[in-house]
Amino acid sequence: MTVAVTSAQISAAESAVTSYRDMAVATGQYQLPAAFVDPESFAGTSSDGGDLEGALYVPAIRAKAAIASGTAPAPALRAVRGEFEKIVRGLVSDAGRKAATALNATRFTGGYTRMLNPPSCSRCAILAGRWFRWNDGFQRHPQCDCVHIPAKSQQWARDEGFVMDPYEYFNSLSEKDQGRLFGTGNAQAIRDGADIFQVQNARRGRASDGMTTTASTSRRRGIYRGSTARLTPDGIYERAGGNRDAALRLLEQHRYVLPGGQDPDGVIRGQREGYGQMGRGGKRVGARWSVEQARRTGVRHPMSRATMTAAERHRFDAGANWDAVREGRNPFGRGPLTDDIRRRVERDFEVVVLGFYGGRAR
């Protein structure tokens, strides 16, 4: 089975590379690669880079546990068959996505847009057509079948029609499918004028009964400032008891229906490009210059922390701190270099740069 899945992963990676390249040609964005992507390097491991055989063996462990507890072998195997099929599909599709992500990094197309493969869930619908920079991770959930489309810029993606309006997708569905994919109460709220992003985000902090949520209620970034718990759309319709006027008032009160209306880019913020964790919104001149230069040229300066991803910056800092300790300097300031600092820097270097201890701090 491991051999068969590995072979399928290679095929998925090869298909992703070919499709991505063909799409770049078809949209006039082809560029020679700075490096070549080897499809076989994305096969033979689980989605998180772990042991493939171990990932495939999980359903067998559960089947054996069920048999040990008294379930007959045939029903026990039937119960885990669906889980096994989902694991295999996920492993194969993830290999393709990883290959496409790597290929994107070898050619400066600027970034990518996310394309749905309908029918799609509510989580994917609100991200559909969004433009992401080449080094932004591809957000996905188990069994996600969305794909990358190379796009040189957000404006180019919009001009070429690759930016999808999530409301158009929602309205293209039947009411039955709207309820199935978004949830009955959520779908009704969107039909009643609620912001699709607020409705979807409310699912993150739902209470166990599904009637209230903590999403968007924080003091710093929340939009709901009510004195009572924020109701979910399901909670609103239950409280309204079939009275549509009451439901609409509650949707406004709990900040689902917003003054800006149903904006496909988001009423609260919209989609904007920033200057990363180091740029402070463009206020740091050096960081801003580095980011803008990288955008213009497609080349990031290898020593500029402003254009690094968080993971790259962590690795860079771990190496620089270790070099400072070896030279007898305190990497964190002007104080004395103590043995405790040496120990912490050594451990960080082992974990982050050398990959010891499974990449986890002891």
C-alpha positions as semicolon CSV with decimal commas, in nm:
position;residue;x (nm);y (nm);z (nm)
1;M;0,000;0,000;0,000
2;T;0,285;0,240;0,081
3;V;0,431;0,184;-0,267
4;A;0,094;0,249;-0,432
5;V;0,034;0,570;-0,238
6;T;0,389;0,690;-0,306
7;S;0,334;0,630;-0,677
8;A;0,006;0,823;-0,665
9;Q;0,179;1,110;-0,483
10;I;0,445;1,128;-0,755
11;S;0,175;1,134;-1,022
12;A;-0,011;1,411;-0,838
13;A;0,307;1,618;-0,804
14;E;0,395;1,567;-1,171
15;S;0,043;1,667;-1,273
16;A;0,056;1,978;-1,053
17;V;0,389;2,088;-1,202
18;T;0,268;2,033;-1,559
19;S;-0,067;2,203;-1,500
20;Y;0,092;2,499;-1,325
21;R;0,340;2,548;-1,607
22;D;0,069;2,516;-1,873
23;M;-0,146;2,770;-1,689
24;A;0,144;3,015;-1,677
25;V;0,183;2,982;-2,056
26;A;-0,191;3,014;-2,122
27;T;-0,213;3,333;-1,916
28;G;0,104;3,492;-2,057
29;Q;0,301;3,461;-1,731
30;Y;0,563;3,200;-1,821
31;Q;0,910;3,265;-1,683
32;L;1,223;3,052;-1,681
33;P;1,265;2,885;-1,341
34;A;1,545;2,972;-1,102
35;A;1,549;2,605;-0,998
36;F;1,373;2,283;-1,092
37;V;1,112;2,102;-0,885
38;D;1,157;1,726;-0,846
39;P;0,810;1,566;-0,816
40;E;0,951;1,259;-0,642
41;S;1,069;1,472;-0,349
42;F;0,705;1,526;-0,247
43;A;0,625;1,155;-0,223
44;G;0,686;0,891;0,037
45;T;0,591;1,099;0,341
46;S;0,274;1,205;0,519
47;S;0,124;1,552;0,471
48;D;0,322;1,689;0,768
49;G;0,646;1,528;0,652
50;G;0,618;1,231;0,887
51;D;0,619;0,858;0,827
52;L;0,386;0,756;0,542
53;E;0,337;0,401;0,665
54;G;0,243;0,529;1,009
55;A;-0,022;0,761;0,864
56;L;-0,173;0,478;0,659
57;Y;-0,174;0,243;0,957
58;V;-0,395;0,463;1,178
59;P;-0,727;0,313;1,055
60;A;-0,589;-0,039;1,111
61;I;-0,509;0,048;1,471
62;R;-0,864;0,169;1,526
63;A;-1,010;-0,140;1,359
64;K;-0,799;-0,365;1,583
65;A;-0,911;-0,173;1,890
66;A;-1,276;-0,217;1,786
67;I;-1,223;-0,590;1,732
68;A;-1,053;-0,621;2,070
69;S;-1,356;-0,456;2,232
70;G;-1,591;-0,714;2,081
71;T;-1,683;-0,583;1,734
72;A;-1,681;-0,842;1,457
73;P;-1,396;-0,802;1,205
74;A;-1,615;-0,718;0,904
75;P;-1,807;-0,429;1,069
76;A;-1,486;-0,300;1,225
77;L;-1,317;-0,283;0,885
78;R;-1,621;-0,121;0,723
79;A;-1,623;0,147;0,994
80;V;-1,267;0,262;0,913
81;R;-1,281;0,222;0,535
82;G;-1,407;0,574;0,480
83;E;-1,138;0,717;0,707
84;F;-0,869;0,525;0,518
85;E;-0,996;0,656;0,183
86;K;-0,993;1,015;0,315
87;I;-0,637;0,975;0,441
88;V;-0,517;0,846;0,104
89;R;-0,695;1,122;-0,090
90;G;-0,549;1,383;0,141
91;L;-0,195;1,246;0,112
92;V;-0,213;1,244;-0,266
93;S;-0,369;1,588;-0,309
94;D;-0,127;1,742;-0,058
95;A;0,167;1,616;-0,264
96;G;0,029;1,805;-0,563
97;R;-0,029;2,122;-0,364
98;K;0,321;2,115;-0,217
99;A;0,470;2,072;-0,563
100;A;0,269;2,369;-0,695
101;T;0,379;2,582;-0,399
102;A;0,744;2,494;-0,458
103;L;0,711;2,563;-0,831
104;N;0,562;2,904;-0,755
105;A;0,873;2,988;-0,552
106;T;1,106;2,902;-0,843
107;R;0,943;3,155;-1,078
108;F;0,865;3,510;-0,980
109;T;0,501;3,526;-1,086
110;G;0,432;3,742;-0,782
111;G;0,188;3,503;-0,622
112;Y;-0,122;3,296;-0,680
113;T;-0,497;3,302;-0,654
114;R;-0,703;3,029;-0,497
115;M;-0,950;2,859;-0,730
116;L;-1,246;2,657;-0,609
117;N;-1,338;2,315;-0,739
118;P;-1,716;2,328;-0,669
119;P;-1,902;2,223;-0,470
120;S;-1,685;2,388;-0,206
121;C;-1,731;2,438;0,167
122;S;-1,787;2,773;0,334
123;R;-1,428;2,790;0,458
124;C;-1,293;2,774;0,104
125;A;-1,566;2,995;-0,046
126;I;-1,457;3,304;0,148
127;L;-1,096;3,254;0,033
128;A;-1,184;3,187;-0,332
129;G;-1,011;3,418;-0,575
130;R;-0,803;3,584;-0,305
131;W;-0,454;3,676;-0,416
132;F;-0,162;3,555;-0,205
133;R;0,210;3,625;-0,236
134;W;0,425;3,340;-0,358
135;N;0,551;3,256;-0,007
136;D;0,211;3,262;0,166
137;G;0,106;2,918;0,284
138;F;-0,191;2,752;0,113
139;Q;-0,458;2,731;0,383
140;R;-0,644;2,404;0,359
141;H;-0,855;2,162;0,555
142;P;-0,871;1,782;0,522
143;Q;-1,008;1,682;0,178
144;C;-0,971;2,038;0,044
145;D;-0,957;2,031;-0,337
146;C;-0,885;2,397;-0,412
147;V;-0,591;2,469;-0,644
148;H;-0,326;2,737;-0,711
149;I;-0,351;2,964;-1,015
150;P;-0,033;3,169;-1,082
151;A;-0,100;3,542;-1,077
152;K;0,160;3,818;-1,110
153;S;-0,037;4,068;-0,901
154;Q;-0,369;4,123;-0,732
155;Q;-0,475;4,373;-1,000
156;W;-0,378;4,132;-1,278
157;A;-0,585;3,857;-1,117
158;R;-0,881;4,094;-1,092
159;D;-0,844;4,215;-1,453
160;E;-0,822;3,859;-1,583
161;G;-1,132;3,748;-1,394
162;F;-0,956;3,518;-1,147
163;V;-1,088;3,702;-0,841
164;M;-1,414;3,540;-0,746
165;D;-1,695;3,709;-0,560
166;P;-1,791;3,473;-0,274
167;Y;-2,146;3,606;-0,289
168;E;-2,173;3,507;-0,656
169;Y;-2,067;3,155;-0,564
170;F;-2,313;3,146;-0,275
171;N;-2,601;3,270;-0,493
172;S;-2,518;3,014;-0,762
173;L;-2,610;2,737;-0,518
174;S;-2,959;2,610;-0,451
175;E;-3,099;2,685;-0,105
176;K;-3,054;2,318;-0,019
177;D;-2,683;2,329;-0,111
178;Q;-2,640;2,664;0,063
179;G;-2,768;2,506;0,383
180;R;-2,559;2,192;0,338
181;L;-2,232;2,375;0,272
182;F;-2,272;2,680;0,497
183;G;-2,516;2,558;0,762
184;T;-2,889;2,631;0,772
185;G;-2,876;2,936;0,999
186;N;-2,561;3,076;0,837
187;A;-2,708;3,043;0,488
188;Q;-3,028;3,218;0,594
189;A;-2,825;3,501;0,751
190;I;-2,633;3,555;0,427
191;R;-2,958;3,558;0,229
192;D;-3,086;3,817;0,476
193;G;-2,789;4,046;0,403
194;A;-2,525;3,933;0,654
195;D;-2,154;3,968;0,582
196;I;-2,034;3,627;0,461
197;F;-1,696;3,667;0,632
198;Q;-1,847;3,750;0,971
199;V;-2,088;3,458;0,940
200;Q;-1,809;3,214;0,859
201;N;-1,570;3,350;1,123
202;A;-1,838;3,314;1,389
203;R;-1,798;2,937;1,361
204;R;-1,450;2,954;1,516
205;G;-1,554;3,046;1,868
206;R;-1,889;2,870;1,894
207;A;-2,006;2,741;2,227
208;S;-2,092;2,372;2,255
209;D;-2,461;2,443;2,194
210;G;-2,382;2,649;1,882
211;M;-2,587;2,945;2,001
212;T;-2,309;3,192;2,097
213;T;-1,956;3,270;1,979
214;T;-1,648;3,451;2,102
215;A;-1,535;3,538;1,746
216;S;-1,478;3,912;1,680
217;T;-1,545;4,004;2,041
218;S;-1,193;4,091;2,159
219;R;-1,132;4,443;2,286
220;R;-0,854;4,519;2,039
221;R;-0,983;4,376;1,711
222;G;-1,341;4,270;1,771
223;I;-1,634;4,445;1,605
224;Y;-1,896;4,335;1,858
225;R;-1,910;4,545;2,174
226;G;-2,233;4,415;2,326
227;S;-2,278;4,361;2,697
228;T;-2,406;4,008;2,636
229;A;-2,252;3,712;2,455
230;R;-2,250;3,741;2,077
231;L;-2,514;3,518;1,924
232;T;-2,437;3,301;1,623
233;P;-2,678;3,316;1,327
234;D;-2,835;2,993;1,454
235;G;-2,879;3,154;1,797
236;I;-3,032;3,463;1,640
237;Y;-3,295;3,274;1,443
238;E;-3,382;3,061;1,741
239;R;-3,427;3,369;1,960
240;A;-3,628;3,548;1,689
241;G;-3,872;3,258;1,685
242;G;-3,974;3,299;1,323
243;N;-4,010;3,679;1,339
244;R;-3,802;3,804;1,044
245;D;-3,796;4,167;1,158
246;A;-3,662;4,058;1,496
247;A;-3,403;3,840;1,325
248;L;-3,283;4,131;1,110
249;R;-3,254;4,357;1,415
250;L;-3,048;4,092;1,595
251;L;-2,826;4,042;1,289
252;E;-2,745;4,413;1,296
253;Q;-2,707;4,422;1,674
254;H;-2,462;4,130;1,673
255;R;-2,270;4,279;1,379
256;Y;-2,346;4,037;1,100
257;V;-2,534;4,289;0,887
258;L;-2,287;4,577;0,849
259;P;-2,318;4,934;0,718
260;G;-2,088;4,857;0,424
261;G;-2,320;4,589;0,289
262;Q;-2,206;4,264;0,133
263;D;-1,862;4,355;-0,004
264;P;-1,675;4,064;-0,173
265;D;-1,344;4,210;-0,049
266;G;-1,470;4,236;0,309
267;V;-1,642;4,532;0,471
268;I;-1,412;4,552;0,773
269;R;-1,077;4,560;0,603
270;G;-1,074;4,428;0,253
271;Q;-0,766;4,263;0,107
272;R;-0,456;4,474;0,144
273;E;-0,087;4,416;0,110
274;G;0,117;4,511;0,411
275;Y;0,483;4,521;0,500
276;G;0,509;4,208;0,710
277;Q;0,585;4,162;1,076
278;M;0,894;4,384;1,060
279;G;0,747;4,676;0,865
280;R;0,504;4,824;1,119
281;G;0,266;4,917;0,842
282;G;0,539;5,080;0,636
283;K;0,664;5,306;0,915
284;R;1,004;5,140;0,927
285;V;1,181;5,294;0,631
286;G;1,444;5,022;0,586
287;A;1,192;4,739;0,605
288;R;0,953;4,920;0,372
289;W;1,228;4,976;0,115
290;S;1,332;4,609;0,128
291;V;0,976;4,486;0,081
292;E;0,903;4,725;-0,206
293;Q;1,233;4,638;-0,373
294;A;1,151;4,266;-0,350
295;R;0,809;4,328;-0,503
296;R;0,956;4,523;-0,793
297;T;1,237;4,282;-0,875
298;G;1,108;3,950;-0,749
299;V;1,436;3,897;-0,562
300;R;1,463;3,906;-0,185
301;H;1,792;4,012;-0,030
302;P;1,917;3,705;0,161
303;M;2,021;3,913;0,465
304;S;1,707;4,127;0,492
305;R;1,488;4,007;0,778
306;A;1,203;4,226;0,652
307;T;1,141;4,006;0,348
308;M;1,181;3,673;0,525
309;T;0,895;3,453;0,629
310;A;0,856;3,398;1,004
311;A;1,015;3,052;0,971
312;E;1,307;3,187;0,767
313;R;1,361;3,468;1,015
314;H;1,361;3,221;1,307
315;R;1,623;3,009;1,134
316;F;1,831;3,315;1,040
317;D;1,819;3,449;1,397
318;A;1,911;3,111;1,545
319;G;2,220;3,096;1,324
320;A;2,318;3,458;1,391
321;N;2,276;3,414;1,767
322;W;2,493;3,102;1,765
323;D;2,764;3,287;1,568
324;A;2,756;3,568;1,825
325;V;2,793;3,323;2,117
326;R;3,086;3,152;1,947
327;E;3,251;3,493;1,913
328;G;3,193;3,563;2,283
329;R;2,918;3,823;2,233
330;N;2,576;3,842;2,395
331;P;2,330;3,820;2,101
332;F;2,046;3,978;2,303
333;G;2,206;4,300;2,423
334;R;2,498;4,460;2,604
335;G;2,484;4,253;2,920
336;P;2,731;3,978;3,003
337;L;2,725;3,654;2,810
338;T;2,615;3,401;3,070
339;D;2,614;3,023;3,061
340;D;2,233;3,028;3,063
341;I;2,232;3,240;2,745
342;R;2,485;3,007;2,585
343;R;2,267;2,707;2,674
344;R;1,948;2,863;2,534
345;V;2,116;2,969;2,210
346;E;2,277;2,628;2,166
347;R;1,943;2,454;2,213
348;D;1,769;2,688;1,970
349;F;2,037;2,628;1,708
350;E;2,007;2,251;1,748
351;V;1,629;2,258;1,708
352;V;1,580;2,526;1,442
353;V;1,891;2,496;1,225
354;L;2,003;2,135;1,272
355;G;1,653;1,991;1,312
356;F;1,739;1,785;1,619
357;Y;1,469;1,652;1,855
358;G;1,215;1,644;1,570
359;G;1,231;2,024;1,537
360;R;1,076;2,071;1,882
361;A;1,233;2,246;2,178
362;R;1,315;2,022;2,471
